[in-house]
Amino acid sequence: MKQRRPKDNKAAFVFLAPWIVGLVAITIGPMLMSLYLSFTDYNLIQDPNWIGFDNFTRMMGDERFWNSLGVTLTYVVVGVPLQLGLALTVAVALDKGLKGLPFYRSVFYLPSLLGSSVAVAILWKQMFGTSGLVNQILAFFGIHGPGWISDPSTALGSIILLHVWTFGSPMIIFLAGLRQIPTMYYEAASVDGAGRATRFFKITLPLLSPIIFFNLVLQIIGAFQSFTQAFIVSGGNGGPSDSTMFFTLYLYQRGFGQFDMGYASAMAWVLLILVGAFTAINFYASKFWVFYDD
């Protein structure tokens, strides 16, 4: 067999060059710079001053840091399962041969495209305000609703509800996975007398587990990075009483509000490690509940 000469790869490298330049200049370069800044005292005006692990040490005694971490974990642990549960429920309903399926699929997917936008966040803030649409509907039934986004006990819940509302993207993936399950499994189970619940838990969920795992990992990563919703709904201050102070919002405040870019860079790396840890745990746990055909 004739060996391929190195010059035969020149065309491939030419086409890959823009991507390689972008990877180095836009991704790897800023990441390495951020890693360096995390060990410095940098205010965007003066030159960075090397301080070692002081930024990470300061985090241990920063109450707002721990509060933002707790708020974000609550958002992830509560919001992601609710969103995936709703997405799977709607996908199963749409998989039953509903008429006008393309229309409903587009309608349900639309919130995923708009959910992280500023416009929708502003609309959500108006809806859940003291005199917003939600309280107007409750008042029609004689119920006096609270100021959902101005009450520390309900502010985070309103943002979680916005996250759950954007279930369209995982729903589309679930629907595609459901369409790949052979109908012969359901037919055989029906012959054996299995009911709908049995067929769902014994056939649908096990065969759909790789898709559930895929959606779970993606949505957890996305939830940790949520920023726009909390910024708009809280007016950028994470209020009331820091109840909506997401980790990313606090990072933004420290970096661009207080010009403590070294501390913000250290927080960014903590977030990276946290997301990596959650992803690693999911991959480890997947061997106990994710089933593949092979």
PETA-V584858 format. One record per pair of residues at least 6 apart in sequence whose C-alpha atoms are under 7 Angstrom apart, sorted by the first residue. I is the first residue (numbers start at 1). GAP is how many residues later the second one is. If there is no record, write none. Layout:
i,gap
I,GAP
I,GAP
//
This chain:
i,gap
34,231
35,230
37,225
37,228
38,17
38,224
38,225
38,227
38,228
39,11
39,12
39,13
39,14
39,16
39,223
40,8
40,9
40,10
40,11
40,12
40,222
41,7
41,8
41,9
41,10
41,221
42,6
42,7
42,218
42,219
42,220
43,216
43,217
43,218
44,215
44,217
55,208
55,211
56,210
59,6
68,177
68,178
68,179
68,182
69,178
71,172
71,173
71,174
71,175
72,152
72,174
72,175
75,85
76,144
76,147
76,148
79,81
79,84
79,85
80,139
80,140
82,82
83,81
83,84
84,83
84,86
86,81
87,80
87,81
87,83
87,84
88,83
88,86
90,81
91,80
91,83
91,84
94,7
95,80
108,60
109,59
109,60
110,58
111,54
111,55
111,57
112,54
112,55
112,56
112,57
114,6
115,51
116,112
116,113
118,110
118,114
121,108
121,111
121,112
122,110
122,111
125,108
126,6
127,6
127,7
128,6
128,19
128,20
128,21
129,18
129,19
129,20
130,16
130,17
130,18
135,9
135,10
138,6
138,7
148,6
148,7
148,10
149,6
149,9
150,90
151,89
152,88
152,89
152,91
155,88
155,89
156,87
156,88
159,70
170,45
174,37
177,31
177,34
178,30
186,13
189,10
206,85
207,84
209,81
209,82
210,80
210,81
210,82
217,62
221,54
225,23
227,21
227,22
230,8
230,14
230,16
231,7
231,18
234,10
238,6
238,7
239,6
251,13
251,16
254,6
254,7
254,10
255,6
255,9
//
